[in-house]
């Protein structure tokens, strides 16, 4: 009876440890993704006004450490302008990656506005 109880507790503890490990990995990946999006956005907004186009920003890549930590990561940057606000560009960076089973996780998105400066 005692052996069965100890065996059951051991199985429950192992499942708990596996669950905590998976949750910790997911939290680490989300933190890495948000940090990487912030870094990408800093590089993008530092570019000259004329270079802020979706085509020009398609060459942006992730850091090697983010690529290692976020399997199958895909970065997409979109720049939009509005006829109402011609001196402003909305820049949206989206990052998605895969979980261990290869399914895409919910993407993280960071958006900023860049305004044309008067020289």
C-alpha positions, 0 to 999 in steps of 0.5 A: 500500500505504501509503495503504491502511494509513493509511486502515485505521489512520484508520478504526480510530482513529475507531472507537476515539474514538467508542467512548471518547466513548460510554463517557465519556457513559455514565459522565457520565450514571451519575454525574449520576444518582447525584448526582441520586438523592442530592439527591432523597433528601436533600429527601425525608428532610427532609420531615415524617414524615406527608408520607413517603408514595408519593403525597405524594412523586410530585410530586418532580422532577429538576433541570433539569440532570439532565433535560438530561443524562438523556434521557427520565428517569423518577423513581419514589419508593416508601415502604413500611412494615412491621408489624414496624417501624411507626416506620420507613419504607423509601424507595426512589428509582429513576431510569431514562433512555434511551440515544441509540437510545431504549432504557431503560438499567438503572435506578439505585436508592437506598434509605434508612430514615427512623425516626420521632423522639420529640418 
